[in-house]
C-alpha cells in the first residue's frame, strides 16, 4: 500500500510501481492465501484473486445458486433471506428485518402480501415463473443478461466475479448436453461436482497476482514476494502406502513401529524426493522476479528447545539466508538482509498503460446497451425446386394391373442411375444385376433383368454419354439467391445429376411418373417450374455456359430434353 500511495519508483521501468508489477507466490493453496487476498482488498489494492478456485465457493456463483433454489422452493426462509440481501434484490439489513420480524407465514408470503409492488417482489416473482419451463442455461443467462444480474454482481463483487460466472454458465451447458435439462437436477449436479477452475494469470491487468509457485511456471513479474518460506515438508502429507523399486508391490506398514529396514529405506527415498521437489520449486519461485524478490515468512511460536529460532531447517528461508550472508555488498537494515545491484542498462519504458476493462459512465453508454434487442425479422422460407407450388400430376396406382413391382421399379432405377456411371463400362452390367439380386430378391428374375437392361440402355446410350460421363456428378446440392417479381428469394434443392461441359451445363432430374408422358406438351407444369428454378440458380454461377434441362422418366425409362423457351416462361 505504501509503494502505491507514495509512488515508489521502479528503476528498471523508470515509473512508479503499480499493482500489476507484483506477484505473490505461495507454496500451496490454503486459508493463508485467501486471507491475504482479503487483506489486500481491505486496503483497496487491486488484486486478481487466486489462480485456482472452487466454483461453488465463489460468492457470485453462490448468489446464482441461491436464486435458483428460491425459484424452486420459496418457502426456504434462510435461502429467501440470502436472495433478498443479495445483489438481485438488494434489500438492506433493516428492510429484511422489518419484513421478517413478527410475520405470519414465510418471508416470501410476507413480501408478496405487504410489498407486492416493490422491485424485489416483482423481480423474484418473474424469477419463480421461469423455473417451470426454462432449462438451467437459459434461466441463468436471462437472469444475468436481460435482468442485468451480471452488472449487479460485478458492481458488488468486482470484475473478478466474471470468471466464475462464465465457468458456471459453461457447466450449465455441459450438464444439458448429458442430462435431462431440469433445474433441480442441475443444482444437485453442480454442488456435487466440486468443480475447480483456473484463471489465466499471464496478464496481470494492473492487479496483484496471488498464485502458487507451481502455477507460476512460465510467468514473470517485476516484483515477487514469497510470504511463507520458513517451513519445510515434514512428511505428514506423504503417502502412507510405500512402493517398491519396481513400483508393482505396495507396502503398508500401518504404523512406524511395524516398518522394516526396507520400508524405512523407501520412506527415506520418498522424503528425499519431496525435499528435492521442494528445492526445485524455490528455484522456480526465485526466477520469476525481474527486479525485486522478497523472501519472508513467520516462525513457529514454540520452537524446539535446542533451536535458536522457529524456522525449519532446510526451509527456503534457511537455504537463502546463508547464501546471502556470504555475498559482498550485503546490507542489514532493521534485521532485514538486503542485496542489490544498481540499474546499469537504460530503463525499459512504454508499459505505463495498464490493461483494464472499466465500465463506461452511464452518461456515455449507448441507448441499445440497456434496451431489449430488436426482434429479428423472420427469414422467408427458401424456394424448394423439388417441391414447387402447383398441383402434383396424377399417377396410376401401384396396385393396378401388375403387382407392387411397378411401385418399386422407379426407386430401383433411380438408385442404379446414381451409382452405375461411377463404374467402368465393362463392370456396370454385372454390378447392376448383382445389386438387384441382393436388394430386390423378392421380385421375379425377368423383372429384375428388364430393370437392369433398360437402365443400362440409358447409361450406355451414345446420345447421353456426356450426362453419365466423368464430368457428371450425382446428387448435387444447389443453393443460391435469385431475383423474382417479389424481390430476392433463396432457393435450396438437390439435382439428381449435373453434367459440367466446356460450354454446356446439363441438369438431369429423375421422374417416376406412372405412366410417363411421351411428349413434352404432356409434361406437368410443376416440373417446368422446378427445372426453371435450378436453371436460374446455375445461370449466376455459369454465366457463359448454355444450360439445358433433362428429365429421365425411370418408369419407361426415357430421356426428355426440355425446351429452353418454355422453361424461360416459368422462370420466377
Secondary structure as GFF3:
##gff-version 3
##sequence-region A 1 572
A	DSSP	alpha_helix	2	6	.	.	.	ID=ss1
A	DSSP	beta_strand	9	10	.	.	.	ID=ss2
A	DSSP	beta_strand	15	16	.	.	.	ID=ss3
A	DSSP	three_ten_helix	19	21	.	.	.	ID=ss4
A	DSSP	beta_strand	22	26	.	.	.	ID=ss5
A	DSSP	alpha_helix	31	42	.	.	.	ID=ss6
A	DSSP	beta_strand	47	50	.	.	.	ID=ss7
A	DSSP	beta_strand	52	54	.	.	.	ID=ss8
A	DSSP	three_ten_helix	55	57	.	.	.	ID=ss9
A	DSSP	alpha_helix	59	72	.	.	.	ID=ss10
A	DSSP	alpha_helix	77	85	.	.	.	ID=ss11
A	DSSP	alpha_helix	93	100	.	.	.	ID=ss12
A	DSSP	alpha_helix	107	114	.	.	.	ID=ss13
A	DSSP	alpha_helix	119	130	.	.	.	ID=ss14
A	DSSP	alpha_helix	136	144	.	.	.	ID=ss15
A	DSSP	alpha_helix	149	157	.	.	.	ID=ss16
A	DSSP	alpha_helix	161	178	.	.	.	ID=ss17
A	DSSP	alpha_helix	183	193	.	.	.	ID=ss18
A	DSSP	beta_strand	196	198	.	.	.	ID=ss19
A	DSSP	beta_strand	208	212	.	.	.	ID=ss20
A	DSSP	three_ten_helix	214	216	.	.	.	ID=ss21
A	DSSP	beta_strand	221	226	.	.	.	ID=ss22
A	DSSP	beta_strand	242	243	.	.	.	ID=ss23
A	DSSP	beta_strand	250	251	.	.	.	ID=ss24
A	DSSP	three_ten_helix	256	258	.	.	.	ID=ss25
A	DSSP	alpha_helix	261	286	.	.	.	ID=ss26
A	DSSP	beta_strand	289	295	.	.	.	ID=ss27
A	DSSP	alpha_helix	316	325	.	.	.	ID=ss28
A	DSSP	beta_strand	331	333	.	.	.	ID=ss29
A	DSSP	beta_strand	336	338	.	.	.	ID=ss30
A	DSSP	three_ten_helix	362	364	.	.	.	ID=ss31
A	DSSP	three_ten_helix	367	369	.	.	.	ID=ss32
A	DSSP	three_ten_helix	385	387	.	.	.	ID=ss33
A	DSSP	alpha_helix	405	419	.	.	.	ID=ss34
A	DSSP	three_ten_helix	420	422	.	.	.	ID=ss35
A	DSSP	three_ten_helix	425	427	.	.	.	ID=ss36
A	DSSP	alpha_helix	428	439	.	.	.	ID=ss37
A	DSSP	alpha_helix	445	459	.	.	.	ID=ss38
A	DSSP	three_ten_helix	462	464	.	.	.	ID=ss39
A	DSSP	beta_strand	472	484	.	.	.	ID=ss40
A	DSSP	beta_strand	487	500	.	.	.	ID=ss41
A	DSSP	beta_strand	504	511	.	.	.	ID=ss42
A	DSSP	three_ten_helix	520	522	.	.	.	ID=ss43
A	DSSP	alpha_helix	525	541	.	.	.	ID=ss44
A	DSSP	beta_strand	546	553	.	.	.	ID=ss45
A	DSSP	beta_strand	558	561	.	.	.	ID=ss46
A	DSSP	alpha_helix	564	569	.	.	.	ID=ss47
###
